[in-house]
Amino acid sequence: MSSKEEAPSVHFLVDAARKHEMWIIGGSIPEIVPASSSDKDSTIFNTCLCISPSGEIVAKHRKVHLFDIDVPGKITFRESDTLSGGSTISTFDAPFGKIGVGICYDIRFPEQAQCMIERGCKILVYPGAFNLTTGPAHWELLQRARAVDGQCFVLTASPARSDPPAEDSKTSYPHYSAWGHSTAVSPWGEVIATCDEKENMVLADLDMSLADEMRKSIPTTLQKRSDLYVMSDLTRK
Amino acid sequence: MSSKEEAPSVHFLVDAARKHEMWIIGGSIPEIVPASSSDKDSTIFNTCLCISPSGEIVAKHRKVHLFDIDVPGKITFRESDTLSGGSTISTFDAPFGKIGVGICYDIRFPEQAQCMIERGCKILVYPGAFNLTTGPAHWELLQRARAVDGQCFVLTASPARSDPPAEDSKTSYPHYSAWGHSTAVSPWGEVIATCDEKENMVLADLDMSLADEMRKSIPTTLQKRSDLYVMSDLTRK
């Protein structure tokens, strides 16, 4: 989408939220921000739009941790060759609770999740596309870890897995095999809904009292030892 | 043990380390520190001694997060009625790598683990006795979470489970059913050795290059966004 938010994907998401009167956390899409002057390049972010039922963009999360990894013989990926990292910890209020948003690799950083929890989030949402190496090893584990540490729901949405292009295919863009497995995890760390790597719809009822209950029964949030360590959210006003 | 470290359990651990020329992280035991003046009560900590092969006590971790939980109808426990919390993040150097130590409930606090990782630990050890409610739900999950977040080995040692005393027993102390399941987890988050709830010996070879390898391939430690959040270890000199 352009910085003017006039791109078709933005219209599509806003229209869908309005039409169906629903909250949409719209996966993530590349966002091009034109250069401020002619001697500079434009900037591209990996961006997730959060839209209210009235069609208002209530949060725009730009992925803060770029996916630069090199697992020899398995997968090498350098997102920072193309993208820039965002500079906000992104949260917004919904009538059913405060929601925090990260994208994919962001889920590996407990500090970002803690910042969102400290702002009062009871749901963390991570659109993400783990791969066939890190997916089976860490995708569900990290969701359950963030849920139990934060005593919150964790919801993820992944693209389905597509087959690699045929060898005689004329496709020039690189193929990426996503792990899939969109999932919902409860504050107790239980997978309450999930799916496989195919196209799917994952539905879950979130009983928000479960977050309050766990926070009351195992009150880690109140038991932090702020005399020994402090987690500071530098973006908080 | 007394504050003079003359108690039999201290001697036992020190002698065993010396005799077998091994490093011992000696579970945890109550440590009584006499009051500094007659109008005060003595203090009791939940303490883990770390002893070198020469018999030197190289670290003494006093559990910092006290286990005060109330899961209605399942388990209620108030460690702070009896114990005081320690005030150190505890790490020590061994020839095979720096080791960090927490006790049981400490494992629920990613901040403490992060402090130990930032000091350079490649092994985190948590003696602990989770119960029959939190054990099956969270014991392994939290170990794997701390391992993948910190890209380090996580080792735990739990007491075996003992049967509740017979109803006509004259035992007056309360019974506690430990979950057991002492475990070793790799930096990739895999359980490399574990056991059930009975008396057991868990042995694991730790290939320390695995921690370096994971830190190199998925370099989250270098990718922290210190412009957005900062985790401060207030105990670090």
Interface residues (C-beta under 8 A of the other chain):
Chain A: V64 H65 L66 D68 I69 D70 V71 P72 G85 S87 T88 I89 R108 F109 P110 E111 Q112 Q114 C115 T134 A137 H138 L141 L142 R144 A145 V148 D149 W188 G189 E190 K216 S217 I218 P219 T220 Q223 K224 R225 D227 L228 Y229 V230 M231 S232 D233 L234 T235
Chain B: V64 H65 L66 D68 I69 D70 V71 P72 G85 S87 T88 I89 R108 F109 P110 E111 Q112 Q114 C115 T134 A137 H138 L141 L142 R144 A145 V148 D149 W188 G189 E190 K216 S217 I218 P219 T220 Q223 K224 R225 D227 L228 Y229 V230 M231 S232 D233 L234 T235
